[in-house]
Amino acid sequence: MTDHTKAIIEALGEHGENGSGLISLSLKTGISQESLRKFFKENKEYCLPIEKYKFKLNRSAVENGSVEEIIKAIGREKAERKIKERVFKGFTWGFALGVFLPEFLPYLFKWIF
């Protein structure tokens, strides 16, 4: 979990039910608007759009509804996503090597020896 996640969620939590606009969040947190848009796109479950560029926290997404619980939940999701990506990458490389290495091994031995 990055410091950006914590800063964004805490800033949204401070604004309560009224939410906060993209520009004011950017000024308050020091994070670019592009990064904020990407964050909101990735975390639609926790950040609800009120208007086109105004967002608020979805406190019903986690059991307690507190800012700290939302930050922890986002961190867990990012960790799970990273693990799944690594497993997929390992499986893909293992499959590719298992299929193609036996085909090219005889040519490799001829070239070396």
Secondary structure as GFF3:
##gff-version 3
##sequence-region A 1 113
A	DSSP	alpha_helix	3	15	.	.	.	ID=ss1
A	DSSP	three_ten_helix	16	18	.	.	.	ID=ss2
A	DSSP	beta_strand	20	21	.	.	.	ID=ss3
A	DSSP	alpha_helix	22	29	.	.	.	ID=ss4
A	DSSP	alpha_helix	33	42	.	.	.	ID=ss5
A	DSSP	beta_strand	47	51	.	.	.	ID=ss6
A	DSSP	beta_strand	54	57	.	.	.	ID=ss7
A	DSSP	three_ten_helix	59	61	.	.	.	ID=ss8
A	DSSP	alpha_helix	67	112	.	.	.	ID=ss9
###
